[in-house]
């Protein structure tokens, strides 16, 4: 299958004027409207790895309850990560790796088991995993939820559930993987959400940018509930990426300048 050079028009966002960046400047941060902060009461994160900067950023400003689901992050994960950071950071002199050595301690401080919880449970249909509704039940979250999804391709397994439960969310930030292989499912999802949500931001992950620099099959989408729009509010189309808000997902490749056609 050949890689496209542009994105379909239905992926072009309509941006409100109050976009902000939440979380880190790298792969862990997302762009969303500032007004979401006054509405969110809980953050349901799917996918953790070693970056909870998005959830922490929201929590610091809203005191929202946090729940993140990721079955891959356990003591073995931290042992392997720490060993890698020590070898590359201390023995090989990589400063960025040295800075990550305290992460296991930061993890223990942040996830207090009460208002900030990490469930070592995967999201999906495989044995031992749970779907969106069950995750919401376990987390005790049923309204005013900010949903974040970065689960390495398993997002396609829960798109129907996101649509079915969309009234519970004030906003959704979702990373989609290999969209060229799942374009029909993605289009169906965007169309189903469109009545109640507006696509407010688009960022292409530069991990897999094509030769022209206009396309990657890994994208990050931000959607906001239409009920948060002001009457007659004017939305704008911007040239992407946004200079003040978007950042390359990886620093060893150029950022993607998407073309919609």
Backbone as CSV, one residue per row, in Angstrom:
resi,resn,N_x,N_y,N_z,CA_x,CA_y,CA_z,C_x,C_y,C_z
1,UNK,0.854,-1.192,0.000,0.000,0.000,0.000,0.889,1.241,0.000
2,UNK,0.656,2.126,-0.956,1.447,3.353,-1.022,0.961,4.353,0.021
3,UNK,1.858,5.190,0.493,1.531,6.194,1.498,0.977,7.438,0.826
4,UNK,-0.154,7.973,1.295,-0.702,9.199,0.695,0.233,10.383,0.901
5,UNK,-0.020,11.451,0.155,0.742,12.690,0.322,-0.053,13.767,1.048
6,UNK,-1.349,13.529,1.275,-2.152,14.529,1.962,-3.258,13.858,2.763
7,UNK,-3.969,14.678,3.536,-5.054,14.206,4.388,-6.398,14.617,3.806
8,UNK,-7.447,13.843,4.059,-8.775,14.229,3.556,-9.277,15.490,4.249
9,UNK,-10.132,16.216,3.559,-10.637,17.487,4.078,-11.382,17.331,5.394
10,UNK,-11.994,16.180,5.631,-12.756,16.010,6.871,-11.853,15.915,8.106
11,UNK,-10.542,15.887,7.918,-9.612,15.928,9.045,-9.075,17.336,9.306
12,UNK,-9.472,18.312,8.499,-9.016,19.683,8.730,-9.774,20.264,9.923
13,UNK,-9.068,20.746,10.937,-9.748,21.231,12.147,-10.321,22.629,11.980
14,UNK,-11.302,22.937,12.835,-11.868,24.279,12.960,-11.535,24.758,14.370
15,UNK,-10.622,25.707,14.470,-10.039,26.048,15.766,-10.711,27.244,16.417
16,UNK,-11.036,27.146,17.711,-11.430,28.333,18.465,-10.195,29.165,18.797
17,UNK,-10.398,30.339,19.342,-9.287,31.265,19.566,-8.499,30.978,20.828
18,UNK,-8.985,30.071,21.690,-8.365,29.903,23.008,-7.572,28.599,23.135
19,UNK,-6.935,28.167,22.051,-6.145,26.943,22.118,-4.932,27.120,23.027
20,UNK,-4.639,26.093,23.795,-3.463,26.054,24.654,-2.820,24.682,24.533
21,UNK,-1.600,24.557,25.021,-0.939,23.259,25.058,-0.918,22.749,26.491
22,UNK,-1.343,21.530,26.676,-1.328,20.887,27.983,-0.327,19.750,27.960
23,UNK,0.569,19.738,28.940,1.562,18.676,29.008,2.886,19.082,28.412
24,UNK,3.728,18.102,28.185,5.100,18.352,27.763,5.160,18.855,26.327
25,UNK,6.340,19.356,25.957,6.545,19.836,24.585,6.735,18.692,23.613
26,UNK,6.954,17.493,24.106,7.182,16.347,23.228,5.919,15.559,22.967
27,UNK,6.080,14.253,22.901,4.989,13.377,22.495,3.863,13.319,23.527
28,UNK,4.113,13.750,24.766,3.103,13.626,25.805,2.147,14.783,25.922
29,UNK,2.336,15.852,25.140,1.472,17.018,25.237,0.427,17.058,24.134
30,UNK,-0.683,17.738,24.422,-1.769,17.871,23.456,-2.304,19.300,23.482
31,UNK,-2.874,19.717,22.366,-3.464,21.047,22.241,-4.978,20.928,22.374
32,UNK,-5.558,21.808,23.178,-7.005,21.811,23.369,-7.446,23.213,23.787
33,UNK,-8.733,23.520,23.721,-9.202,24.854,24.096,-9.101,25.091,25.605
34,UNK,-8.711,26.295,25.989,-8.561,26.627,27.409,-9.871,26.444,28.178
35,UNK,-10.993,26.715,27.535,-12.283,26.660,28.226,-12.579,25.274,28.791
36,UNK,-11.920,24.232,28.252,-12.119,22.877,28.764,-11.744,22.805,30.239
37,UNK,-10.762,23.612,30.668,-10.281,23.553,32.046,-11.372,23.903,33.054
38,UNK,-12.292,24.760,32.674,-13.356,25.152,33.595,-14.491,24.134,33.630
39,UNK,-14.461,23.152,32.741,-15.545,22.180,32.642,-15.150,20.785,33.120
40,UNK,-13.871,20.459,33.063,-13.444,19.083,33.322,-13.428,18.790,34.817
41,UNK,-13.949,17.634,35.162,-13.932,17.161,36.545,-13.103,15.902,36.710
42,UNK,-12.791,15.236,35.611,-12.025,14.001,35.676,-11.279,13.805,34.363
43,UNK,-10.098,13.194,34.458,-9.311,12.863,33.274,-9.154,11.347,33.231
44,UNK,-9.618,10.754,32.142,-9.480,9.318,31.926,-8.421,9.099,30.864
45,UNK,-7.252,8.642,31.281,-6.140,8.427,30.369,-6.011,6.969,30.001
46,UNK,-5.805,6.716,28.734,-5.575,5.352,28.252,-4.218,5.333,27.591
47,UNK,-3.261,4.719,28.270,-1.873,4.732,27.844,-1.069,5.644,28.746
48,UNK,0.027,5.105,29.305,0.840,5.852,30.263,2.300,5.922,29.848
49,UNK,2.937,4.788,29.614,4.367,4.676,29.368,5.105,5.408,30.481
50,UNK,5.985,6.370,30.165,6.705,7.077,31.231,6.416,8.579,31.201
51,UNK,5.236,8.958,30.688,4.910,10.376,30.561,3.455,10.615,30.952
52,UNK,3.248,11.223,32.104,1.911,11.611,32.565,1.824,13.131,32.678
53,UNK,2.636,13.840,31.881,2.685,15.297,31.969,1.352,15.932,31.595
54,UNK,0.621,15.355,30.658,-0.678,15.903,30.267,-1.646,15.852,31.445
55,UNK,-1.767,14.685,32.055,-2.676,14.526,33.183,-2.254,15.409,34.362
56,UNK,-0.936,15.489,34.626,-0.445,16.310,35.733,-0.729,17.787,35.487
57,UNK,-0.553,18.220,34.254,-0.802,19.626,33.895,-2.269,19.981,34.151
58,UNK,-3.171,19.107,33.725,-4.594,19.345,33.932,-4.914,19.331,35.430
59,UNK,-4.374,18.360,36.147,-4.669,18.228,37.576,-4.227,19.461,38.356
60,UNK,-3.057,19.997,38.030,-2.538,21.164,38.742,-3.460,22.370,38.603
61,UNK,-4.160,22.458,37.494,-4.978,23.636,37.209,-6.457,23.449,37.516
62,UNK,-6.884,22.221,37.726,-8.307,21.967,37.911,-8.629,21.101,39.117
63,UNK,-7.638,20.404,39.668,-7.858,19.412,40.728,-8.742,18.265,40.251
64,UNK,-8.805,18.056,38.942,-9.594,16.957,38.390,-9.050,15.613,38.862
65,UNK,-9.948,14.689,39.067,-9.567,13.326,39.419,-8.888,12.672,38.211
66,UNK,-7.842,11.899,38.451,-7.053,11.291,37.383,-7.119,9.767,37.482
67,UNK,-7.344,9.114,36.348,-7.240,7.659,36.266,-6.609,7.306,34.927
68,UNK,-5.535,6.532,34.978,-4.849,6.112,33.760,-4.780,4.591,33.724
69,UNK,-5.099,4.032,32.567,-5.067,2.587,32.373,-3.885,2.220,31.472
70,UNK,-3.028,1.343,31.954,-1.908,0.842,31.152,-1.342,-0.393,31.852
71,UNK,-1.495,-1.542,31.203,-1.036,-2.803,31.808,0.459,-3.036,31.640
72,UNK,1.117,-2.230,30.814,2.540,-2.463,30.532,3.460,-1.776,31.528
73,UNK,2.925,-0.865,32.321,3.760,-0.123,33.268,3.654,-0.777,34.647
74,UNK,4.728,-1.477,35.028,4.804,-2.154,36.315,6.256,-2.095,36.799
75,UNK,6.591,-2.841,37.838,7.949,-2.755,38.377,8.988,-3.244,37.370
76,UNK,8.617,-4.221,36.536,9.559,-4.690,35.507,9.833,-3.597,34.488
77,UNK,8.777,-2.854,34.124,8.936,-1.742,33.199,9.930,-0.728,33.754
78,UNK,9.744,-0.323,35.014,10.624,0.684,35.600,12.047,0.168,35.775
79,UNK,12.191,-1.105,36.061,13.532,-1.680,36.185,14.266,-1.620,34.855
80,UNK,13.589,-2.008,33.770,14.211,-1.974,32.442,14.514,-0.541,32.025
81,UNK,13.560,0.372,32.248,13.769,1.759,31.842,14.921,2.397,32.612
82,UNK,14.979,2.142,33.903,16.041,2.724,34.720,17.403,2.199,34.306
83,UNK,17.483,0.898,34.012,18.756,0.318,33.565,19.200,0.947,32.254
84,UNK,18.248,1.146,31.329,18.573,1.760,30.043,19.033,3.202,30.232
85,UNK,18.316,3.966,31.063,18.691,5.360,31.303,20.059,5.459,31.980
86,UNK,20.360,4.525,32.864,21.660,4.550,33.543,22.795,4.295,32.557
87,UNK,22.621,3.280,31.716,23.678,2.952,30.757,23.885,4.095,29.773
88,UNK,22.792,4.587,29.194,22.925,5.624,28.165,23.158,7.005,28.756
89,UNK,22.633,7.240,29.944,22.786,8.548,30.551,24.083,8.730,31.303
90,UNK,24.412,7.779,32.161,25.596,7.894,33.000,26.835,7.375,32.291
91,UNK,26.733,6.186,31.715,27.909,5.566,31.105,28.220,6.122,29.718
92,UNK,27.159,6.504,28.959,27.378,7.012,27.610,27.212,8.520,27.507
93,UNK,26.856,9.172,28.592,26.840,10.637,28.630,25.666,11.317,27.974
94,UNK,24.515,10.637,27.804,23.347,11.262,27.194,22.543,11.996,28.273
95,UNK,22.552,13.326,28.204,21.944,14.143,29.252,20.448,13.896,29.381
96,UNK,19.749,13.717,28.248,18.307,13.513,28.311,17.966,12.224,29.047
97,UNK,18.834,11.222,28.932,18.620,9.968,29.652,18.878,10.135,31.148
98,UNK,19.884,10.902,31.516,20.162,11.140,32.938,18.982,11.831,33.612
99,UNK,18.351,12.744,32.888,17.213,13.472,33.467,16.032,12.553,33.761
100,UNK,15.981,11.401,33.119,14.857,10.486,33.328,15.096,9.486,34.458
101,UNK,16.269,9.486,35.030,16.548,8.527,36.105,15.610,8.660,37.306
102,UNK,15.178,9.875,37.692,14.268,9.978,38.853,12.808,9.644,38.556
103,UNK,12.470,9.280,37.316,11.068,9.087,36.957,10.327,8.065,37.831
104,UNK,10.934,6.928,38.215,10.187,6.004,39.080,9.743,6.636,40.392
105,UNK,10.561,7.537,40.947,10.198,8.213,42.194,9.089,9.242,41.949
106,UNK,9.163,9.930,40.801,8.115,10.877,40.446,6.787,10.149,40.223
107,UNK,6.860,8.973,39.634,5.669,8.147,39.420,5.009,7.807,40.757
108,UNK,5.822,7.389,41.730,5.295,7.014,43.034,4.665,8.216,43.749
109,UNK,5.242,9.394,43.559,4.696,10.585,44.202,3.374,11.013,43.572
110,UNK,3.302,10.933,42.243,2.109,11.439,41.570,0.908,10.530,41.788
111,UNK,1.079,9.243,41.580,-0.053,8.326,41.672,-0.254,7.932,43.132
112,UNK,-1.154,8.659,43.787,-1.357,8.483,45.222,-2.382,7.406,45.553
113,UNK,-3.032,6.842,44.534,-3.997,5.776,44.768,-5.381,6.255,45.164
114,UNK,-5.582,7.556,45.273,-6.891,8.094,45.646,-7.432,8.982,44.528
115,UNK,-6.957,10.236,44.464,-7.423,11.128,43.401,-6.638,10.947,42.120
116,UNK,-5.468,10.295,42.183,-4.625,10.062,41.012,-4.244,8.583,41.001
117,UNK,-4.899,7.840,40.104,-4.766,6.383,40.136,-4.240,5.847,38.811
118,UNK,-3.395,4.830,38.918,-2.945,4.076,37.759,-3.480,2.658,37.885
119,UNK,-4.309,2.274,36.932,-4.828,0.912,36.864,-3.930,0.102,35.933
120,UNK,-3.337,-0.959,36.437,-2.470,-1.806,35.617,-3.324,-2.792,34.831
121,UNK,-4.196,-2.211,34.013,-5.143,-2.961,33.192,-5.088,-2.385,31.787
122,UNK,-5.076,-3.248,30.789,-5.043,-2.792,29.408,-6.428,-2.483,28.873
123,UNK,-6.469,-1.651,27.826,-7.715,-1.296,27.162,-7.787,-2.039,25.833
124,UNK,-8.869,-2.769,25.617,-9.027,-3.509,24.371,-9.892,-4.728,24.567
125,UNK,-9.855,-5.618,23.593,-10.720,-6.791,23.596,-9.989,-8.074,23.963
126,UNK,-8.692,-8.015,24.173,-7.927,-9.214,24.513,-8.263,-9.672,25.934
127,UNK,-8.042,-10.949,26.228,-8.303,-11.444,27.592,-7.535,-10.634,28.635
128,UNK,-8.214,-10.303,29.724,-7.601,-9.536,30.791,-7.693,-8.038,30.618
129,UNK,-8.135,-7.582,29.453,-8.291,-6.159,29.207,-9.745,-5.753,29.395
130,UNK,-9.983,-4.448,29.417,-11.345,-3.947,29.599,-11.665,-2.934,28.512
131,UNK,-12.942,-2.735,28.270,-13.391,-1.735,27.323,-13.579,-0.381,27.989
132,UNK,-14.009,0.591,27.212,-14.169,1.947,27.720,-15.182,2.025,28.857
133,UNK,-16.343,1.411,28.679,-17.375,1.508,29.713,-16.902,0.928,31.030
134,UNK,-16.215,-0.207,30.985,-15.721,-0.831,32.214,-14.640,0.043,32.848
135,UNK,-13.784,0.643,32.040,-12.752,1.533,32.576,-13.394,2.722,33.289
136,UNK,-14.429,3.297,32.698,-15.118,4.416,33.329,-15.760,3.985,34.646
137,UNK,-16.298,2.778,34.661,-16.910,2.261,35.882,-15.866,2.065,36.984
138,UNK,-14.731,1.464,36.629,-13.674,1.228,37.612,-13.118,2.538,38.157
139,UNK,-13.028,3.544,37.281,-12.478,4.835,37.682,-13.498,5.711,38.384
140,UNK,-14.773,5.343,38.332,-15.813,6.157,38.936,-16.024,7.472,38.205
141,UNK,-15.954,7.434,36.891,-16.080,8.638,36.070,-17.254,8.474,35.116
142,UNK,-18.213,9.398,35.197,-19.380,9.271,34.324,-19.850,10.591,33.727
143,UNK,-19.179,11.705,34.040,-19.562,12.975,33.421,-18.417,13.965,33.531
144,UNK,-18.443,14.954,32.628,-17.416,16.009,32.605,-16.011,15.422,32.539
145,UNK,-15.841,14.423,31.684,-14.578,13.687,31.572,-13.786,14.193,30.376
146,UNK,-12.497,14.385,30.579,-11.552,14.633,29.487,-10.889,13.301,29.184
147,UNK,-11.093,12.812,27.980,-10.580,11.508,27.581,-9.291,11.662,26.796
148,UNK,-8.244,10.947,27.217,-6.984,10.908,26.472,-6.681,9.468,26.094
149,UNK,-6.412,9.242,24.799,-6.180,7.882,24.311,-4.878,7.833,23.527
150,UNK,-3.954,7.011,23.984,-2.718,6.730,23.246,-2.333,5.293,23.557
151,UNK,-2.945,4.350,22.830,-2.794,2.936,23.160,-2.314,2.120,21.954
152,UNK,-1.475,2.734,21.157,-0.674,2.017,20.157,-1.491,1.170,19.197
153,UNK,-2.566,1.717,18.683,-3.363,1.024,17.679,-4.652,0.425,18.214
154,UNK,-4.730,0.184,19.521,-5.948,-0.385,20.107,-7.084,0.625,20.167
155,UNK,-6.790,1.894,19.820,-7.856,2.909,19.835,-9.002,2.542,18.904
156,UNK,-8.701,1.823,17.830,-9.758,1.470,16.887,-10.762,0.492,17.499
157,UNK,-10.348,-0.222,18.541,-11.238,-1.172,19.200,-12.286,-0.483,20.068
158,UNK,-12.055,0.783,20.424,-12.984,1.450,21.341,-13.672,2.660,20.720
159,UNK,-13.516,2.874,19.418,-14.130,4.054,18.803,-15.646,4.035,18.920
160,UNK,-16.263,2.876,18.709,-17.722,2.804,18.832,-18.159,3.139,20.256
161,UNK,-17.381,2.709,21.233,-17.723,2.990,22.628,-17.557,4.470,22.946
162,UNK,-16.550,5.117,22.355,-16.393,6.563,22.556,-17.613,7.298,22.012
163,UNK,-18.038,6.897,20.819,-19.228,7.529,20.222,-20.443,7.302,21.119
164,UNK,-20.624,6.080,21.592,-21.799,5.757,22.405,-21.810,6.518,23.727
165,UNK,-20.642,6.838,24.253,-20.536,7.508,25.552,-20.130,8.972,25.426
166,UNK,-20.283,9.554,24.250,-19.745,10.884,23.991,-20.351,11.964,24.885
167,UNK,-21.572,11.760,25.354,-22.191,12.767,26.211,-21.489,12.902,27.559
168,UNK,-20.657,11.925,27.925,-19.920,11.975,29.179,-18.645,12.816,29.081
169,UNK,-18.246,13.162,27.853,-16.949,13.812,27.656,-17.103,15.303,27.332
170,UNK,-16.188,16.092,27.893,-16.113,17.497,27.502,-15.125,17.685,26.360
171,UNK,-14.156,16.777,26.274,-13.171,16.827,25.194,-12.488,15.471,25.094
172,UNK,-11.923,15.211,23.926,-11.163,13.989,23.697,-9.873,14.336,22.950
173,UNK,-8.764,13.813,23.411,-7.508,13.914,22.665,-7.062,12.482,22.391
174,UNK,-6.857,12.183,21.127,-6.628,10.799,20.727,-5.486,10.735,19.723
175,UNK,-4.548,9.835,19.958,-3.518,9.566,18.955,-3.954,8.355,18.137
176,UNK,-4.001,8.545,16.822,-4.379,7.473,15.911,-3.129,6.959,15.199
177,UNK,-3.001,5.652,15.159,-1.831,5.011,14.575,-2.199,4.399,13.222
178,UNK,-1.292,4.521,12.277,-1.432,3.876,10.956,-2.794,4.175,10.339
179,UNK,-3.110,5.452,10.213,-4.445,5.804,9.713,-4.642,5.401,8.260
180,UNK,-3.560,5.263,7.502,-3.718,4.835,6.117,-4.304,3.430,6.028
181,UNK,-4.138,2.643,7.086,-4.704,1.296,7.120,-6.089,1.258,7.761
182,UNK,-6.499,2.355,8.382,-7.779,2.386,9.111,-8.600,3.614,8.730
183,UNK,-8.409,4.128,7.536,-9.023,5.401,7.163,-10.548,5.343,7.182
184,UNK,-11.134,4.207,6.806,-12.594,4.097,6.813,-13.148,4.154,8.236
185,UNK,-12.481,3.474,9.154,-12.917,3.490,10.550,-12.781,4.886,11.138
186,UNK,-11.707,5.579,10.772,-11.497,6.937,11.276,-12.554,7.887,10.725
187,UNK,-12.852,7.785,9.446,-13.874,8.656,8.856,-15.238,8.404,9.493
188,UNK,-15.566,7.154,9.730,-16.833,6.818,10.373,-16.898,7.427,11.777
189,UNK,-15.790,7.377,12.497,-15.737,7.927,13.850,-15.938,9.438,13.839
190,UNK,-15.211,10.140,12.978,-15.325,11.601,12.912,-16.748,12.005,12.540
191,UNK,-17.348,11.298,11.596,-18.718,11.616,11.179,-19.707,11.394,12.325
192,UNK,-19.511,10.313,13.089,-20.421,10.003,14.187,-20.289,11.002,15.333
193,UNK,-19.091,11.536,15.543,-18.872,12.500,16.625,-19.286,13.911,16.233
194,UNK,-19.429,14.162,14.943,-19.555,15.534,14.442,-20.773,16.276,14.978
195,UNK,-21.861,15.589,15.241,-23.065,16.275,15.713,-22.834,16.927,17.077
196,UNK,-22.041,16.286,17.933,-21.860,16.772,19.299,-20.459,17.287,19.586
197,UNK,-19.514,17.053,18.681,-18.133,17.476,18.902,-17.590,18.162,17.662
198,UNK,-16.670,19.084,17.895,-15.984,19.751,16.803,-14.512,19.385,16.878
199,UNK,-13.931,19.094,15.731,-12.496,18.798,15.649,-11.746,20.118,15.710
200,UNK,-11.054,20.365,16.823,-10.455,21.681,17.051,-8.956,21.726,16.798
201,UNK,-8.304,20.555,16.733,-6.870,20.588,16.457,-6.414,19.276,15.838
202,UNK,-5.399,19.409,14.995,-4.793,18.281,14.279,-3.286,18.447,14.353
203,UNK,-2.591,17.389,14.725,-1.131,17.401,14.679,-0.663,16.040,14.202
204,UNK,0.245,16.059,13.236,0.807,14.820,12.709,2.106,14.501,13.443
205,UNK,2.208,13.284,13.929,3.408,12.826,14.619,4.526,12.646,13.606
206,UNK,5.638,13.320,13.811,6.716,13.303,12.814,7.590,12.064,12.891
207,UNK,7.185,11.101,13.686,7.915,9.830,13.740,7.952,9.157,12.371
208,UNK,6.852,9.299,11.610,6.781,8.612,10.318,6.509,9.534,9.153
209,UNK,7.108,10.724,9.134,6.847,11.697,8.080,7.345,11.185,6.728
210,UNK,6.590,11.497,5.659,6.998,11.061,4.316,8.066,11.998,3.760
211,UNK,8.554,11.697,2.556,9.662,12.463,1.972,9.309,13.922,1.724
212,UNK,8.040,14.189,1.405,7.635,15.563,1.118,7.386,16.377,2.383
213,UNK,7.338,15.705,3.523,7.090,16.398,4.783,5.651,16.783,5.018
214,UNK,4.718,16.228,4.214,3.317,16.635,4.306,2.401,15.572,4.912
215,UNK,2.943,14.414,5.243,2.065,13.320,5.679,2.797,12.376,6.630
216,UNK,2.072,11.976,7.656,2.468,10.883,8.531,1.223,10.082,8.828
217,UNK,1.348,8.793,8.969,0.183,7.957,9.262,-0.138,7.913,10.750
218,UNK,0.619,8.677,11.556,0.360,8.798,12.988,-0.100,10.235,13.262
219,UNK,-1.305,10.394,13.788,-1.841,11.746,14.000,-2.455,11.867,15.389
220,UNK,-2.520,13.118,15.875,-3.150,13.433,17.151,-4.316,14.385,16.885
221,UNK,-5.493,14.019,17.361,-6.690,14.831,17.159,-7.243,15.288,18.500
222,UNK,-7.701,16.529,18.536,-8.386,17.077,19.714,-9.815,17.442,19.324
223,UNK,-10.779,16.947,20.077,-12.187,17.232,19.838,-12.797,17.843,21.086
224,UNK,-13.654,18.835,20.907,-14.306,19.499,22.027,-15.822,19.429,21.853
225,UNK,-16.526,19.253,22.964,-17.988,19.214,22.921,-18.539,20.527,22.375
226,UNK,-19.455,20.435,21.441,-20.031,21.635,20.825,-20.791,22.489,21.837
227,UNK,-21.236,21.905,22.924,-21.968,22.693,23.923,-21.080,23.746,24.579
228,UNK,-19.747,23.630,24.406,-18.839,24.621,24.975,-18.620,25.807,24.040
229,UNK,-19.139,25.733,22.830,-19.019,26.851,21.901,-19.980,27.968,22.292
230,UNK,-19.529,29.189,22.135,-20.414,30.332,22.363,-21.359,30.488,21.179
231,UNK,-22.543,31.073,21.399,-23.466,31.309,20.274,-22.783,32.153,19.193
232,UNK,-22.887,31.688,17.972,-22.321,32.402,16.824,-20.796,32.530,16.887
233,UNK,-20.141,31.678,17.645,-18.673,31.726,17.717,-18.074,31.378,16.358
234,UNK,-17.080,32.132,15.953,-16.412,31.917,14.671,-15.177,31.051,14.888
235,UNK,-15.095,29.954,14.166,-13.935,29.070,14.220,-13.056,29.329,13.006
236,UNK,-11.764,29.061,13.155,-10.802,29.408,12.100,-10.009,28.184,11.656
237,UNK,-9.561,28.238,10.416,-8.625,27.246,9.900,-7.230,27.862,9.900
238,UNK,-6.271,27.182,10.507,-4.916,27.695,10.627,-3.954,26.859,9.794
239,UNK,-2.853,27.504,9.412,-1.751,26.721,8.862,-1.131,25.909,9.988
240,UNK,-0.884,24.658,9.726,-0.344,23.757,10.733,1.063,23.284,10.346
241,UNK,1.896,23.004,11.340,1.642,23.060,12.780,1.647,24.481,13.310
242,UNK,1.006,24.685,14.469,0.945,25.996,15.092,2.280,26.294,15.780
243,UNK,2.876,27.417,15.420,4.237,27.711,15.855,4.376,27.767,17.368
244,UNK,3.419,28.333,18.058,3.542,28.521,19.498,3.051,27.330,20.318
245,UNK,2.329,26.415,19.694,1.693,25.340,20.452,2.154,23.945,20.064
246,UNK,2.394,23.723,18.788,2.788,22.394,18.333,4.298,22.208,18.448
247,UNK,4.688,20.990,18.745,6.104,20.645,18.828,6.302,19.284,18.169
248,UNK,7.456,19.060,17.549,7.719,17.748,16.970,7.634,16.656,18.028
249,UNK,7.083,15.534,17.653,6.969,14.425,18.592,8.322,13.792,18.875
250,UNK,9.186,13.769,17.875,10.567,13.295,18.057,11.490,14.385,17.539
251,UNK,12.631,14.560,18.196,13.513,15.674,17.840,14.494,15.349,16.729
252,UNK,14.487,14.101,16.249,15.437,13.730,15.205,14.802,13.739,13.814
253,UNK,13.587,14.289,13.706,12.925,14.370,12.410,12.175,15.695,12.324
254,UNK,11.996,16.221,11.129,11.280,17.483,10.946,9.804,17.291,11.235
255,UNK,9.164,18.376,11.668,7.736,18.308,11.935,6.975,18.262,10.615
256,UNK,5.775,17.738,10.665,4.948,17.556,9.477,4.130,18.819,9.216
257,UNK,4.119,19.277,7.977,3.250,20.367,7.540,2.138,19.760,6.711
258,UNK,0.995,19.461,7.351,-0.037,18.676,6.670,-0.713,19.442,5.547
259,UNK,-1.073,18.701,4.520,-1.848,19.214,3.387,-3.191,18.491,3.375
260,UNK,-4.279,19.249,3.321,-5.625,18.691,3.278,-6.212,18.903,1.886
261,UNK,-6.663,17.839,1.293,-7.187,17.960,-0.074,-8.265,16.908,-0.321
